[in-house]
Amino acid sequence: MAELERSEAVGTGPGTLRVAEIFASIQGEGTRAGLPTAFVRVSGCALRCRWCDTAWAFEGGEVMEVDEVAEAVLATGLSHVCLTGGEPLLQPALPRLAHRLAVLEGLDVVVETGGDRDISVLPPPVARVLDVKLPGSGMMDRMDWANLGRLRPGDEVKMVIADRRDFEEARRILREELAGFRGEVLFAPVHGELDPAELADWILADRLPVRLQLQLHKVIWPGRERGV
């Protein structure tokens, strides 16, 4: 727990962000998969999901002014932006950056969040990709379940599935807590653990209205951890 508390402390002030990397790549997840996208990956996370593939971003990073980060994003010349981590919503200045890029600059902005922080702090034009934790993550008890009631039609819900138990819990959440949600729901197999074909069979057998998600960037650049 002490490790998690230290990670929660990496958030900076209202005008700065601790940034792990800024880069241009192909979006590998969600409904925007395949689109050239500018990524801002911030440092720090209060969760320790068993299957996390960006643990290197838990600590460190460079402190940057919000406007400095925004200018770096604009310099990429890309109209799609993904704010990710780590956990973006640990940093108080993240909503300000999202507002600058989405509202003032008119870019298409998504924020990928682990679900343990209040997503309502983000301005309306920003799409929230909410990662709902399942038993296999080891972090289900850390979820802020009130976030399911804060979702908007333009948001997305992602559930990363390790095994049949995870699938059955995801199916329950889909049919109960997310029954009124009008955005996209994505089921993603844990990379290298659950055969995507098996997950596809389960989705088809139950006729679930979800999108099967594979991590496109891991197909394009296998083995790379940064800049993808």
N, C-alpha and C positions, 0 to 999 in steps of 0.2 A: 504493500500500500504506500509506503514511503516513496518508492520509485514513481508511482502514479502521481503522487502529490508534487514531486519535483517536476514532472512533465507538465502538470497543470500550471506551474509557475512560469513557463516560458513565454506566455502571452505578454506583449509589451503594452505601451500606453495607447491613448486614443488616436495618435498620429503616426504610429510606426507599427511595422510587422516584422516578425522574425521569419525570414524566407530561406528555405532550403534550396530552391532552384526555380528559375523562370526559363521556359523553353517552348519551342514550337514543335508540335508533333501531330500525329493522327489520333483523334479520339478513339479509344479502344473500348469504351463501355457506354451503356445507355442508348437512348433513342438517337443520339447524335454520333454514334459510332461511325467511323470512316471519314469524318469531317476534319480538315486541317484546323487545328485549335491551338491557341496560346494557353499554356498552363502556368499557374502560379502555385507552387507547392510550398506550404508553410511548415514550420517545424513544430514539434510537440504534439503529444496525444495523451489523454488520460486513460485510454483503453489499451488492452494487450490481447487483441484477438489472436487466437491460436494460429490462424492461417494468414496473418498480416504479411504483405509483401513489400511494405515500405518502412520496416522497423528502423532502417538507417536514419529516417527523418524524425525519430522521437526526440532527438536532442540536436544542439548546434544550430547552424544557420546564421545568416547575416541580417542585422537589424537595418531596415530600410524605411524611409518615409513613404507614406501612402502614395503621394504624388509621384515619387520616384518609381515605385512599382507600376503605377498606372502608365507612366511614360514608357517603361520597358515593354509593357504589354502592347501599347499602341505602335511601338517600333517594329513589332513583328508583322504588322500589316494584315493581321487576321481578324475576322469579324466574330469568331466564336472563341469564348474564353471559359476556362474551367479553373475554379479556385478549389484547391484540394489540399491534402496533407499526408501525414499528420491529421490534425483536426482543426480546420479553419476557424470554427466558432469558439475556440479557446482564446482567440486574439480579439480584443475589443475593437480594434481598428478595421476588422474584416468587413463589417457592414458598410463602413465608409468607402472602402475600396470598391465593393460591389455596387454601391450607389454611383460612384464616379464612372465606372465602366458601363453599367447598364442604363442609367438614367441620363447622365450628362453626355456620354460618348455614344450611346445608342447601340452598344454591342450586345450580342446574345451571350448571356452570362449564366453559368450553372455553378452551384456550390455543392460539392460532395461532402456530406457530413455523416459521422458515425452514429448519430442518433441520441447521444447522451447530453446534447446541448439544445436549448430552446431555438428552434428554427424561425420563430416569428420575428426575430431581430433583423431579418433580411428584407430589403425593399421588394415590393410586389413584382417588378419586372424580372427579378432573378428567379430562375428555376432551382428548386432544392431537390437534390438527389439524396434521399434518406435511406441509409443503410440500416435496415431493421435486423438486429442481432438475434440469432437462433442458438439453440443449446450448444451446437458444435463449436461456436466461437469462444465459449467460455465467458462471455461478457453480457449475456442476456439480462442479468440482474442490474446492469449499469444503464440500461436504456431509459430515456425519458419518454415513457409511453404516451404522455400528453401530446407529443409531436404528431401522432397519427391524426389527432383532431385539428392540427394546425396546417395540414396539407391543403394545397390549392390544385385546381385541375391541371395546371401546367407543370406540376411537380412529378417526380418519379420516385418509386419505392424499389429498392434493391434488396433481395434476400439471398445471401450466400449460403449454399447448401452443401453440407459435407456428407450426409448419409440419409437413410430413409427416415430416421427420427426427425432430422431437420426438415425434410420435405413435408412430413405430416404436420409439424408445427406451423410451417409457412402456409400450408393449405388452410389450416384453421384460422390463422390471422387474416388471410385473404378473404375468407368467407364470413368472418365475424367483424373484427375491428376495421377492416378495409372495405366492408360491404358497400359503403356509400362513396368511396373514393373514385373519382372520374379520371385520374391520371394514369400513367403507365406503371405496371408492376412487372418487375424483372426477376426471374429466378436464375441464379448463376451457380454452376458447380464449382466447388473448391478446385482450383487448378492442380492437376496432378494427383487428385485424391478420388474424386467422383467422376466416373465416365460420363461425358456429356450425353452420350446416347442413352444411358440409363435414365438420366434426368428427363430427357426428351420423352422416353417411353412413359414415365410416371405422369408427366404433364398431359400427354395425349390420352392416357387411360382415364384420367379424371376430367378431361375436357376443360382444363383450367384456362381462363382468359388472361394468360400471362405471356410475357415475351421471354424466350430462352436467350440468355446472354452468355457469350463467350468473350474472353478478353482478347480483342483483336490485336492489341499491341504485343501480346506474348506470342502471337502467331508470326507477326512481322519481324519482331526483334527478340527471338528467344534468348533467355539468359541475361538480358540487359535489365538493370534495376533503376537506372537514372535516365532522365531525358526522354522517357516514354510514358 
